[in-house]
Amino acid sequence: MDGALSPIQQRNLEDKLRRKVIDRTGLILEIFGERASTAEGRLQVELAHLDYQQSRLVRSWTHLERQRGGFGFLGGPGETQIEADRRLIRNRMAKLRRDLEQVRKTRELHRKRRGRAPWPVIALVGYTNAGKSTLFNHMTGADVMAEDLLFATLDPTMRAISLPGVEKAILSDTVGFISDLPTQLVAAFRATLEEVTSADIILHVRDIANPDSAMQKAQVLSVLADLGVTNGEEGEASGVPIIEVWNKWDLLDDERREELGGLAQGDPDILPLSAQTGFGFDALVELLGQRLTGDAQLHVFTIPSSNGQRLAWLYAHGEVLSDEEGGQSEGEPAHQLKVRLTAREYGRYLAMGS
């Protein structure tokens, strides 16, 4: 059933149809259970599954109405099996929530550490099966699972990449979104999705060949709004720039490609691309480099010739426009350099000290 069923509805349907009935939430949970590969992913799936199952205990087990005896000489009705099982589920869920809170704190520490580094973070978001992992593999040379499957990616994966003018950036692959995502899963996967909130740039990967692409975009923007990344379903950014990547361009017919190409040319935040064939990949890398170095300013440095480490750092992290020898610094020959640096890299340079 493509919708949510109450436990009573599910039981009544199974009685009438004499078949196992699964609703939308149950199916998504089953898929998530098969895909989860890391300890964190399994924690998230188990928490969501227990939250879903605790209201459905009575549906298929007749022994749950049996009672256990009271304690000691007091007698009394004791505790029914269903009450005992619910108590066990509540205790397990409490432990899972504590474990996931620890995961969230650990991720926060990692984000702060990356912020001190600091390397820019680029987050891939999009509807499930839009092609995020294929693009991720193309950009990083990784071998993340990329299949024509719903929720092939459940665990965030990060890799370092190099971009024009940027020595190192972090690319993050995230779990795909879906319409009417069960509330249990939104809560369970919040620790994972919080990676998006700390990104410097968000790449919204869209399956532009899908007839429901517009609906999928609205759903993704709605989830981003819930996370506080955008100000609503129209996608008004609240600080994090968003670039739309129109993936699966190779699957469009010529007429549709021409129509959408005109729209893309008029918007600097839209880029046609095919993660499968590599079309548009170079343009994406160049665009990311431009966006990340857009606030670069010209600085003039006089550095002793003997300080090769600092000279090498400037060449690696900035755009050196000129390098002239002949000056003096600290009583020894020096280089005078004109270098374009972003505010972030300039801050790193000052933090290096003398």
N, C-alpha and C positions, 0 to 999 in steps of 0.2 A: 504494500500500500504506500503510494507516494504522498505520505503525510504522517502526522503523529497520531497514534492510537492510544487510548487509555487502556489500562490493564483489563477492564471489563469488556471493552470493545474487542480487544485482541482475543480474549477467552471465548466470547460469544461467536466470533467469526470462525475460530478454530473448531468449535462445537458443531456449527452448521456446515462448514465446508469439509470437515474432517481432514484438514491439511494444516501444516505449520504456517502461521501467518507472521510476517515480519513487516514492521513499519519502517519509515524512512530513517528514523534515528537508529533502530536496531541494525539496519543494513550498513549504515555508515560506520557504526561501531565495529561490525564484523570486518569490514574492509580495513579499518584502522588497526584492528587486532592482528591482521595478517601482515601489515606493512611495517609495524613498529619494530625497529632493529636495535635501538640503543636502550640502555637502562632508563634514560629519561623518557623516551618515547613510550616505553612499556608502562612506566608510572602514570603518565598522562592518560593513556588508554584505559588502564585498570580503574583509575579514579572515575572516569566518565562512565565506564561500564557498570561499576557498582552503584553509582548514582542512578543510573537507568534501571537497574535490576531490583533495587530495594523495594520499589512499589509494586513489583511483579512477582514477589515470592510465592504468593498464594495461588498463582495461576495454574501451576502444573504439578504441585506436590500435595498429596493428600495427607502425608504424615505430619505436616506442619501444625495441625490442630491438636496433636497429642500433647499432653501435659507431663512435666516432670514433677516429682514429689517436692514437698516443702523441705525446709532445712531442719534437721534434728528432730526434736520431739514436738515441734510446733505444728507439723502437718500443713494443711492448707493446700490450695489449688496448684501452687508452684508456678512454673514458667512454661508457656507453650513453646513448641519447637520453633514456630515462626517468630516469636519474640526473641528467642535465643539467637536465631540466625540474623535477625535485624540488628541485634546488639553487636554481634560479631562484625557485620558489615559496617556499622557506624564506627566501630573501633578501628577497623582496617582503613576506612576512608579518612579518619582523623590522622592516622599515621602517614598515609599517602600525601595528605595536604601539608603535613610538616616537612616531608621529604621534598615536595615540590617547592615549598617556600625556601628551603635551603638551596635548591637549584636556582631559584630566582635571585637569591642573594649572591650566589656564586657568579651568575651571569652579570649582575650589577657590578661586582668587583672587576670582572674581565672588561666590561665596558669602560670603567674608570681607568683601568690600566691602559687600554687602547687609547683613551682620550689623552693620557699623559704622554703616550709615545711620540706624537699622536698621528695616527694614520687615518685618512678618510675612509669611511665605511659606505659601501654601496649595497643596498638591499634589493633583492629581486622579490617582487610580490606579484600575485595574479591569481586568476581562477584556476582551479585544479585542471591539470592536463593542458595548460596553455603553452607549455614548452620551456618552463623556467630552468629545469635541470639540464636540458639539452643545451640551452644558451650558456648556463653555468659551466658545463663541461667544455664547451667551445672556447670560452674566455680564459679558463684556468688550466686546461689540460687534465682536469680531474676525471675520475670515472664514477661519479655519483650515478645511482640508478636512475635512468631516464627511459621510461617505457610509456606506451600508449595506455596508461592506466590512471584511474582516479586515485589520488593521494599516493602516488609513487614515492613522494618525499614527505616524511613526517618529522624528521629531525633536522634542525638547522645545521647547515654545513658552511664553513668559512674557508676561503683560500686567499692567499696574497696574489695580486696581479700588478703589472706595471702598465702605466698609462703615459701618454705624452706629457712631459712636464711634471709628472708625479712618479717618484721612484717606487713607491709602494702604496697600494690601496687594498682594502679588505672587501672581498665580494662575498655576500651572504645569500644563501639559498634558503627559502622558507617554505612552510607548509602551504599548500594551495587552499584557496577559499572555495566555498560552495554556498549556493542559496539555501536559506532556511537551515543554517548550520545549527544543530542541537545546542541548547544552552549549556548542557553538560560539557560539550567539547569546547565551547568558547571559553569557559572558565578553566578547564584543564590545560588548554594550550596557550593561555595568556602569557605564561613565562617564556614560551617560544616566540610569540608574536611581539613581545616587548623589544626584541632585537631591532624591529623596524623603527621604533620610536627614536633610537639613537643614531640612525643613519644620516649621512651627509647628503646623499642622493637616493631617491627611490626609483627603481626601474619597474614600471608597471607593465608586465608582459601580458599582451592580449592575443588570444587566438582569433585573428581578424578574419579567418576563413569560416568561423563558426557562425551560423545564422543568429545565434543568441548572444553575439559578442557584446551588444549594447547593454543587455540585461546583466551579463557577467561583469561588465565594467561598473555598473551601478552597485552591484553587490560588493565588489572589492572596495569601492570608495566608501560604502556604508560601514564596512568593517574597519577601514582606516580611520573613519570619523569616530567610531567607538573607542579606538585606541588613542584618539586625540591628535592624530597625524594631520588630518584635514578637518575643515570646518563644516563638512556636510557632503551629501551625495553628489553635489556638483563638482566636488574635488578641489575646492578652494584651499590652497595650501596654507598651513599655519606655521610655516617656517622651513619645512623640508621640501626642496624642489622635487617635482615628480616628472619623469620623462616616460612617455608612453611608447613602448616598443610594440609595433604591429607585427607580430610573429606569424609564421606560416604564409608569408607573402607568395611563396611558390605555388600554393594550392589555389590561388585565385585565378579566375579566367581573365582574359585580356581586358574585357570591358570593365569588370569590377576593379581591376588593378589600375586602370586609367582614371576611373572615378575617384578612388580613394587616394591615388597619387596626387591629384590636385588638392585634396584636403590636407594631405601631409605637408606639401610644399608651403602652404600658408601658415603653418604652425611650427615654430622652432622646437616645441616640446614633443613632437611626434616623429618617430623614425621607423620606416618600413624595414623589415628584416626577415630573414629566414635562418633560424638557428640550425636547420637541417643541412642546408646547402652552403651557408656562410655568407649569403648575400646580405649586404648592409653592415657586416661585422666591423669592417675598418671604419666606416662612418660613425658607428656607435662608440668605438674606442676613442676616436678623435673628439667626438662631442663630450664624452665624459671628461677627457683631459681638459678641454676648454672650460667646462663648468667648474671643475675643481681648482683651476688656476685663474678663474675670472677676476679674483680680487688681488692678483699679484701686483706689487708695486716695485719701482726701481729703487735699489739701494746701492750705495757706494761703500766699498770696504777697502781698507789698507791693511794688508796682512803680511807679516814677516815671511820671507821666502823659505825659512826653515820650518814653518808651521804647515807642513804638507798635509796633515790630517784635516785641518780646517779648510784648506784650499780644495781638497778632494771632496769634502762635505758640500761645499757650495756648488761644485760642478755636478754633484749627484742629486742635489735637492732643489736647485734653482736653474734658471736660464741665464747663463753667463753671456752678457752682450759684449763685453770687452775685458781684456786682461793685459795690463801694461806693467812692465817692470821698470825699475829706476827710482822708485820712491824710497823713503826711509820710515821704519817703524821700530821703536824700541832700540834705536841705534844700529840697526842692521838693514840690509837691502830688503825691499818689500815689493809686493804686487799690489797694484790698485785695480780693483775689479768693479765693474758695474753689473749687478745681478738683479734679475726679477725674481722676487720671492712672494709667495702667498703669506697672508698674515699668520697663518698657522706655522709655516716653515720659518718665518722670521722669529716667531716666538721660540721655536726650538733652537734656533741659532743663538739667541740671547741667553737661553738657559744653559748653553754649553759652557759659559764663563770664559775666562782667559786661558 
